[in-house]
Amino acid sequence: MTAPMNPASSAKVAVMEPSYPPHVLVVDDDNRLRMLLCKFLTESGYMVTAAADAAEARRHLAALQFDLLVIDVMMPGEDGLALTAFIRTRSKVPILMLTAMGEAPDRIRGLESGVDDYMAKPFEPKELVLRIGSILRRAPPAEVSANLELRFGDCRYDLARQRLTREGAIVRLTSSESELLKILTQNLGQPVDRAALGLVGEDGANPRTVDVQITRLRRKLEPDPRQPRYLQTVRGTGYLLRPDP
């Protein structure tokens, strides 16, 4: 489903930062809308992970801790209401639901399923960020857990500190490698094209230079850089990062 978004409304909105940026999971099958939301929320100070459907969202929820979820109602397969019901049997994480249905009974169904707020499409991106900020201010502080780190074999990546370690020892990352890893963790399990990653570093004008940086990052992250398990190449597109479950 496509929710028209007004580019003129995409002004950055300041976000109150806790000890680490709030981590938001965006679940929507509309690729264009999903990417726009991720871009806008990232620019507004949030850490963002995206999922194209409920199955992908479940994988992220099993591996990571989130401060808030943004879930679309109408998705192929398991819809947003069913996903919310599943989540509520395991977690009290705040949920903001996106829906194109404006009738009162539909809003009530969403609230009864356990969502904290809803927004009807189309909506203004600025309002979405303000709603998220309001929900987070009302929500009790999230418990800090081991889910704030990703596992890559012997390596651990601390999302809050953006720090990579191997068997407890800090792995030094260049600024470009650190930025690449940050972008990839914000899109776990999803291909990120070379053009987007190529904006990192001094040679950003040439997206192909990212291949060299990826090779160096694999040497620090992978057990066998020649046969990458975690930082994978997506032929014709770019790269994706897939941690241990």
N, C-alpha and C positions, 0 to 999 in steps of 0.2 A: 504494500500500500504506500502511496506517495503522499507525503504531507508537505504542501508548498511552504517554503520558508523564505521570508523576505530578506535578501542579502543586506538591505539597508539597516536591518535591525540587528545585524551581527556585530554590534559593538561589544568590546570585551567588558566583562562584568567582574569586579573584584570579588575574591572569595576569601573568607576568613580561614587561615590555615591553622590546623592543629599541629601536633608534633610531626605529622607526615601528611601529605596531600590526601584528601578523601578519595577513596578508590571507588569508581562508579562502573557498573557493568551495564552496557547498552545492548538490549536484545531486540532486534528488528530485522525482518527478512528483506526490507527495502534497502538495497545496497547504497543507493545515493543518500537516503535520509540517514542511514546508520553512520556513514562516513562524515556527513555534515555535522551530526551530533557529536561524534568523537572529536572532530576538529575544534568545534566551538567550546566544548567542555574542557578540552586540553588547554586551549588558549585562556580559559577562565580560571585555570589553576588546579584542575582536577587531574588525578591519574585515571585513565580510562582504558577499559578492556571491552571488546565488542564481540557479539555472537550473532550469527545469522538465523539461528533457530533454537528451539528448546534443547535439543540434544547437545549442541555446542555449549549452550549456557550451563547445562548440568556438568560438563567437563570442567569448565572454568570454576564453577562453584565448588567442585571437589578438590581443586588444587589451590585456590586463592581465597583470601578473605576480602569481602567488599563492605563498604560503608553504606551503599545505596544501590538499588537496581532500578533501571528504567526498562520496562517491558511493554512491548506492543501486544495488543489483544489478538488481532487477526494475523496468524501465521500458519503456514502449511503444516500439517501433522499436528503435533501437540500445540494448542493455542496458549495465549498468555494467561488465561484464567486457570487452565489445568497446571501450567508451570508454577503459577503462584500458589496453588493449593499444595503442590508437591513441596515447594520451598517452605511453606508455613508449618509443615510437619517436622521440620528440622531446624528452622532459623527464624529469628525475629527481625532480620535485616529489613530496613525500610524499603518500600517498593512504591515507585511512581509508575502508574500505568498510562500508556498512550492508547487512545481509542478514537476511531472515526464515528463511533456511535454516540449520539448526543442525548438519546432519550433517558429519562429518569430510571426506568427499570434496568437498563444496561449499566448505568453508573452504580446502581445499588448492588448489582451482581458483582461488580469489581470490588466495591467496599466490603461486601460480605465475604469475598474470597480472601481478604486479609491485606489489601493494598492500603497504603497510607494516604495516597492522593491520586488524582487522575487528571489528565489533560486531554481535551478533545482536539483532534486534527481538523484543520491546520492550526498551528500555534506559532507564537513568536519565540525564537530561541532565547531571547533575554528573559522572558517569563519562565521558561523551563529552568534556567539557571537560578532564578529567584525562588522558584518553588523548591528546587533541590536544596538550596541554602536554608530555607525555612524548615524543611523536613529534618535536615541534619541538626539544626539547633534544638528541635523538639526531642530528637531521639536520644536515648541514653548512650553514653560513650561505649564504643565497640570494644570488646575484649581483645587485647593483643594476643595473638597466637602464632604458632609456627607457620600458619598459612600465609604470613606476610613475606615468606621467602619461597623462591622457586628452587627446585632440585634438578640438577643436571649431573647425574652420577655422583662423583666425588665433589662436585662444585655446588655451591649455594649462592643464590643471588638475593640479597636483602632489598626488597622493593622500597622500603622506607628510606634507607641510607644509600640506595643505588650502589651497593658494594658487593663485589664478587669475591668469594673465598673458595679455596680448594683445600679440603681436609683441615679447615680452620685457619689456614694462612691466607692473608689478603693477596689477591691477584691484582697487580697494578694494571689499570686501564688508561689508555690515552683519552683525552677529552672526546675525540671522534668516536672511539670504541664505546665509551660510556654512553654517548648520545645515541649511537646505533642500538645498543642493548636496551636503552630506555624506550625507543620507538618500537622495537620488536616486542617488548613485554607489554606494551599498550595494545598490541594487536596479536595476542597469543593465538596460535593455531590458524592465523589468517595470513595469506601472502601479502607482503609489502613490496611494492614495485621499486625498481632501482631509481626511478626518477625521484621518489619521495626520500629514499635513503641517501641518494646522491647529493641532497642539499646539505648534508652534514660535512663539516670540515672545510678547509680552504679551497679544495678543488671541486666544490659543489657544482660548478658549471658543467662538469662531465660526470654523468651518473655512473659510467663504467668504472670510475675510480673506487666506487664502493666495493667492488669485487676484491680489491687488494685489502681493504679494511676488514671485510668479512673473513678473508683467509687468516689474517692476523688474530681476529677475535676467536676463530675456531681453534687456533693453537692454544688459546687460554681456556676455552670452555669445553672442548670435546676430548674424550678419551683417545680417539683416533681421528685427527683432523682430516685424514684422507678419506675416511668413511663417516661423514658427519651424521650423527644420530639426532641431535637437538636443533642445530642451526642448519636447516635444510634449504636446498636450492629448488625453486619452483620454475621449471623451464619456461622461458618466454615471458616470465613475470618479474621475479625477484627472489625474495627469501622469506621464510617463515620460521618462527621459534616455537618449539614444542617441548615443554619440560616433562620430567617424570610425573606420573599421576600421584 
